[in-house]
Amino acid sequence: MKKFLKFPCIAVAALSLIFASCSDENNEPDPIWEGSNIAEVFPMGLPASVNGMTITQNDKGQVTKISDRHTEITFEYGSISRATKYDVVMKYRDKEDPEEDYDIYMQLNDKGFVSTGVVEYLYDEDDYEVKIEYNSDNQPRLFVWTDAYGTVENRLTYSDGGIAKIEQYEDGSLEESVEFLYTNSTYRQPVTNKGGVTFFNPFDDAVHYAGLLGKSPFKNLPMADSYDEYIWKFNADQLPIAWGWHDDETGEDEWEATWSWK
C-alpha cells in the first residue's frame, strides 16, 4: 500500500540542547489552558486503548500517559520553560531503543488545541517547528513544518465535515495530493465516526488522543482514498475497533490501527 503522503521528518543542523529559563516569573504569561477537551474531541469518551497502548488521565480529565510494555508517552501541563514558554510537553520514550526518544513542546491556542509545536529528537539533536491552524469546527486544516532546509505544508480541504482532499506542498510547490471517499462496495452509506478516532495525523497520534489536536478530521469514517479501499471492524456499539485494508497480493487483511473501548 502506498502511504497517503510522504509526511516530513525534517533534519536540521545540530542545535544546542541547553535552553535558558527566565528568572523573572512575573513577566511570564500564565498557561492558556488548564482544562481538558476530551469530551469535545471524543463524544463517546476516550478509547481504553489505541494500538494496544493504554491511556491514563488525571483528575482534571487530562491525558497524562499513553503506554504499553515497549513505549511510554507522558504529558506534563503548566508553564514550561525552554527558550520560550510552553503549555504542554510530551515525552516519548522507547524502552527498547532510546535513540528513538523525542520531546514535543507545545503552545496551545485559547481553545486548548496545539498552535505551535517544537519537536526535539534527543539523540540526533534534530529540532523542527510545526504550526497548526484549525477550521471553524476546530478540525485541523493546515500543518506547516519548518526547519533550516525549507517548509512543508499539508493543506486539508473539507466537505460535509470530513477531509475531501489533502495536498502536500514543499517550499510552495505541490508535491502530492490524495482524496478521500466515504462509501465503498461494502459501506454504501456514510458511517458516522461516533468515537472521534483518526488515523491521519502528520503531527503525532498521541497528541490527538490527548485531546490536544482538535476534533477528528473525519465526521464520517473514510472508506477509501486515492490508492486503496479500506476495511473496518466494529463492536456492538458501532464503535471502530480496527482499520486497515486488504492486501490483494497476499490475500490477507492488514490492520493498521486498533481501538478498544471502556
C-alpha positions in Angstrom: 0.0 0.0 0.0 1.1 3.5 -0.8 1.0 5.8 2.2 -1.2 8.8 1.9 1.6 11.3 1.8 5.3 11.3 2.5 4.9 13.3 5.7 8.1 15.0 6.7 10.7 14.0 9.2 12.9 17.1 8.6 16.6 17.0 9.7 18.3 20.2 10.7 21.9 21.2 11.7 22.9 20.2 15.2 21.5 22.6 17.8 22.4 23.2 21.3 20.1 21.4 23.8 20.8 23.9 26.5 17.9 26.4 26.9 17.9 29.4 29.2 14.9 29.7 31.6 13.6 33.0 32.6 14.3 34.1 36.2 11.6 36.7 36.4 8.4 34.7 36.7 6.3 37.9 37.0 7.0 38.7 33.3 5.8 35.3 32.0 2.2 34.8 30.9 0.1 32.2 32.7 -0.7 29.0 30.8 -3.5 29.5 28.3 -5.2 26.2 29.0 -5.6 24.2 32.2 -8.6 22.0 31.4 -9.4 19.1 29.1 -11.0 18.9 25.6 -11.6 15.1 25.8 -15.4 15.4 25.9 -15.4 17.6 22.8 -13.0 15.5 20.8 -14.2 12.1 21.9 -18.1 12.1 22.2 -18.2 8.5 23.5 -15.2 9.0 25.8 -11.6 8.1 25.3 -10.8 4.7 24.0 -9.5 2.4 26.7 -6.5 1.6 24.4 -5.2 2.6 21.0 -3.0 0.2 19.1 -2.6 -1.8 22.3 -1.5 1.2 24.4 -3.5 2.2 27.5 -4.5 5.8 28.2 -4.2 7.3 31.7 -6.0 10.5 32.8 -5.6 12.8 35.8 -8.5 14.2 38.0 -8.9 17.1 35.5 -9.5 14.7 32.7 -6.2 15.5 31.0 -4.3 12.6 29.5 -1.0 12.1 31.4 0.3 8.8 30.0 -0.1 6.5 27.0 1.9 3.3 27.3 2.5 -0.3 26.7 5.4 -2.6 27.7 7.5 -1.2 24.9 6.7 2.6 24.9 5.8 5.2 27.5 4.5 8.6 26.4 3.9 11.2 29.1 2.3 14.6 29.2 3.2 17.5 31.5 1.0 20.5 31.7 1.7 24.0 33.0 4.1 26.9 32.3 7.1 25.1 30.9 10.4 27.0 30.4 12.5 26.5 27.3 13.8 29.2 25.0 10.2 30.4 25.3 7.3 29.3 27.5 5.2 26.3 26.5 1.9 24.9 27.9 2.5 21.2 27.4 5.5 18.9 26.9 5.0 15.4 25.6 7.9 13.0 26.2 8.1 9.9 24.0 10.4 7.1 25.5 11.1 3.8 23.7 12.0 1.2 26.3 13.9 -0.9 23.8 15.6 1.8 21.6 16.2 5.1 23.4 17.7 6.6 20.3 14.1 7.0 19.1 13.2 9.2 22.0 11.9 12.7 21.4 10.1 15.6 23.2 7.4 17.8 21.8 6.9 21.3 23.4 3.5 22.7 22.6 1.8 26.1 22.8 -2.0 26.0 23.0 -4.5 28.4 21.5 -7.4 29.8 23.5 -9.4 26.7 22.9 -6.8 24.4 24.3 -5.5 23.0 20.9 -1.9 23.0 19.8 -1.0 26.1 17.7 2.8 25.6 17.7 5.0 22.6 18.4 8.7 22.2 18.6 9.9 18.6 18.2 13.3 17.7 19.6 14.9 14.4 18.9 17.1 13.7 21.9 19.9 11.6 20.4 20.1 13.0 16.8 19.7 16.6 18.1 17.2 17.3 15.4 14.8 20.2 16.0 11.9 21.5 13.9 8.8 23.5 14.3 5.2 22.7 13.4 2.4 25.3 13.2 -1.2 24.2 13.1 -4.4 26.0 12.1 -8.0 24.9 12.6 -11.3 25.5 10.8 -14.4 26.9 12.4 -15.3 23.4 13.6 -12.0 23.0 15.5 -10.7 20.5 13.0 -7.0 20.8 11.8 -6.9 22.4 8.3 -3.1 23.3 7.9 0.1 21.8 9.2 3.3 23.7 8.4 6.7 22.1 9.1 9.8 24.3 9.1 13.5 23.7 9.6 16.7 25.2 8.3 16.2 23.5 4.9 12.7 24.6 4.0 9.0 24.3 4.6 6.5 21.5 4.0 2.7 22.2 4.3 -0.2 19.7 4.5 -3.4 21.5 3.4 -6.7 19.9 4.3 -9.8 20.6 2.3 -13.1 19.7 3.9 -16.5 18.7 2.6 -19.5 17.8 4.8 -17.4 17.7 8.0 -14.6 15.4 6.6 -11.4 15.6 4.7 -12.1 15.7 0.9 -8.5 16.2 -0.1 -5.0 16.6 1.3 -2.4 18.5 -0.6 1.3 18.5 0.3 3.5 21.4 -0.7 7.2 21.6 -0.4 8.6 25.2 -0.5 5.4 26.3 -2.2 5.3 23.6 -4.9 2.6 21.0 -4.9 4.2 17.6 -4.5 1.4 15.2 -3.8 -2.4 15.1 -3.4 -4.8 12.5 -2.1 -8.6 12.4 -2.0 -10.9 10.5 0.5 -14.1 8.7 -0.2 -16.8 7.9 2.4 -18.6 5.0 0.7 -17.4 1.8 -1.0 -18.7 -1.5 -2.1 -19.3 -2.7 1.4 -20.5 0.6 3.0 -22.8 2.2 0.6 -23.9 4.9 3.1 -21.5 7.0 5.2 -20.7 5.6 8.7 -20.7 8.2 11.5 -17.4 8.5 13.3 -19.0 8.0 16.7 -15.8 7.6 18.6 -13.9 10.6 17.2 -11.0 8.4 16.0 -8.4 9.3 13.4 -5.6 7.6 11.6 -4.5 10.6 9.6 -2.1 12.7 11.7 1.0 14.3 10.3 1.9 15.6 13.7 1.7 12.9 16.4 -1.1 10.3 17.1 -0.6 10.6 20.8 -1.3 14.3 20.7 -4.7 13.6 19.1 -5.6 11.1 21.8 -4.6 13.6 24.5 -7.4 15.8 23.1 -4.9 18.5 22.0 -5.1 18.4 18.2 -8.7 19.5 17.6 -11.6 17.3 16.6 -11.1 14.4 14.3 -10.9 15.4 10.6 -13.4 12.7 9.8 -17.0 13.3 10.7 -17.7 10.0 9.0 -15.3 7.2 8.7 -13.4 7.2 5.3 -13.9 4.1 3.2 -11.2 4.7 0.6 -8.5 7.1 -0.6 -6.9 7.7 -4.0 -5.0 4.5 -3.7 -6.8 1.9 -1.6 -10.2 0.7 -0.3 -10.4 0.4 3.5 -11.8 -2.3 5.7 -13.2 -1.8 9.3 -14.2 -3.8 12.3 -16.8 -2.5 14.8 -18.0 -3.5 18.2 -21.7 -3.9 19.2 -22.0 -0.2 19.8 -20.8 0.5 16.3 -17.5 2.0 17.5 -14.5 1.1 15.4 -12.1 -1.5 16.8 -9.9 -1.9 13.7 -9.0 -0.2 10.5 -6.9 -1.3 7.6 -7.1 -2.7 4.0 -7.0 -5.9 2.1 -3.7 -6.9 0.5 -4.5 -8.3 -2.9 -1.0 -9.8 -3.3 -1.0 -11.8 -0.1 -4.8 -12.2 0.3 -4.5 -11.1 3.9 -6.2 -8.3 5.8 -3.7 -5.8 7.0 -4.9 -4.0 10.2 -3.1 -0.7 10.7 -4.9 0.7 13.7 -6.9 -0.8 16.6 -9.0 0.5 19.4 -10.7 -0.9 22.5 -13.5 1.0 24.4 -14.5 1.2 28.0 
